[in-house]
Amino acid sequence: MSRASRTTGTRIPTLFLIVIFIALAMSLAALIAGVSFLEQNQLLSGYLLLLGFLGVALSTYVLFQARRRLLRLRIEVPPITTTIECKKCGFKNVREFQRGDYVFKEVDLCQKCNEKMLVTAIYREVKEKEKERKF
């Protein structure tokens, strides 16, 4: 397992992005129309400007919140470790998990006594995060 695949990335759904960008484009169109109608009809121009500013503000807010939420949801997968022991002399070796490892699998020769070594444990190393207190 490589280091790059240890963090599972999540993405913003494409349909959600399309809807937000369409709303943003319509808001910008309302702003442009509001500016162009400024001399002809001030009431309509005011409504269009208000609608445009609200649309732009809400669209950007939703995009930033979605990005912030994705950054918070990223999960780091802890590394998987394999423990190998010699049956005869008790020598232990700990290494990163490799595809095909299973418990009681005979692997390399022991460095001390040249006997076959067994995989005795496969586990994830979980590191507890410090809890942040917000006041």
C-alpha positions in Angstrom: 0.0 0.0 0.0 1.5 3.3 -1.0 1.5 6.5 1.0 -0.6 8.3 -1.6 -3.5 5.8 -1.2 -3.6 6.2 2.5 -5.8 9.3 2.4 -9.1 8.8 0.9 -10.1 11.9 -1.0 -13.7 12.8 -1.5 -15.1 15.1 -4.2 -17.9 17.5 -4.6 -20.6 15.9 -6.7 -20.6 17.2 -10.3 -24.3 17.9 -10.4 -24.0 20.1 -7.3 -21.1 22.0 -8.9 -23.2 22.5 -12.1 -26.2 23.9 -10.2 -24.0 26.3 -8.2 -22.2 27.6 -11.3 -25.5 28.0 -13.1 -26.8 30.0 -10.1 -23.6 32.1 -10.1 -23.9 32.8 -13.8 -27.5 33.8 -13.5 -26.6 36.1 -10.6 -23.9 37.7 -12.6 -26.4 38.2 -15.5 -28.8 39.8 -13.0 -26.1 42.2 -11.9 -25.3 43.1 -15.5 -29.0 43.6 -16.3 -29.4 45.7 -13.2 -26.6 48.0 -14.2 -27.9 48.3 -17.7 -31.5 49.1 -16.5 -30.3 51.7 -14.0 -31.2 54.7 -16.1 -34.5 53.3 -17.5 -36.3 51.7 -14.5 -34.7 52.3 -11.1 -37.1 49.9 -9.3 -36.4 47.0 -11.6 -32.7 47.8 -11.6 -32.7 47.8 -7.8 -34.4 44.4 -7.6 -32.0 42.9 -10.2 -28.9 44.3 -8.4 -30.2 43.0 -5.1 -30.9 39.6 -6.6 -27.5 39.5 -8.3 -25.6 40.4 -5.1 -27.5 37.8 -3.1 -27.0 35.1 -5.7 -23.3 35.8 -6.0 -22.9 35.9 -2.2 -24.9 32.7 -1.6 -23.1 30.8 -4.4 -19.6 31.7 -3.2 -20.6 30.9 0.4 -21.9 27.4 -0.6 -18.8 26.7 -2.6 -16.5 27.6 0.2 -18.6 25.6 2.8 -18.5 22.5 0.5 -14.7 22.8 0.2 -14.3 23.3 3.9 -16.5 20.3 4.6 -14.5 18.1 2.3 -11.2 19.1 3.9 -12.7 18.1 7.3 -14.0 14.8 6.0 -10.7 13.5 4.8 -9.8 10.3 6.6 -6.2 9.2 7.0 -6.0 5.4 6.9 -3.5 4.2 9.5 -0.7 1.9 8.2 -1.0 -1.8 8.3 1.8 -3.6 10.1 2.9 -7.3 9.9 4.8 -9.0 12.7 7.0 -12.0 11.8 8.5 -14.3 14.4 10.9 -17.2 14.4 9.4 -20.4 15.9 12.8 -21.6 17.2 14.6 -18.6 18.7 11.8 -16.1 19.1 13.4 -13.4 17.0 10.7 -10.8 16.0 10.6 -8.6 12.9 8.0 -5.9 12.2 7.5 -4.6 8.7 4.9 -2.9 6.5 2.1 -5.2 5.3 2.6 -6.7 1.8 -0.1 -8.1 -0.4 -0.5 -11.8 0.2 0.5 -11.8 3.9 -1.7 -13.9 6.2 -1.3 -15.2 9.7 0.8 -18.4 10.0 2.3 -17.9 6.6 5.9 -19.1 6.3 8.2 -16.3 5.0 11.9 -15.4 5.1 14.7 -17.2 6.9 15.6 -16.1 10.4 18.6 -13.9 10.7 19.9 -15.7 13.8 19.2 -19.4 13.3 18.3 -19.7 9.6 14.9 -21.3 10.3 11.6 -20.4 8.6 9.8 -17.4 10.2 6.0 -17.2 10.5 3.7 -14.2 10.2 2.1 -14.0 13.7 0.1 -10.7 13.6 -1.3 -8.3 11.1 -2.8 -5.1 12.5 -3.4 -1.4 12.0 -1.5 1.1 14.1 -4.0 3.6 15.4 -2.7 6.9 16.7 -5.1 8.9 18.9 -5.5 12.5 18.0 -5.4 15.1 20.7 -8.8 16.6 21.2 -9.0 20.3 20.4 -11.1 22.4 22.8 -12.8 25.4 21.3 -13.8 28.1 23.7 
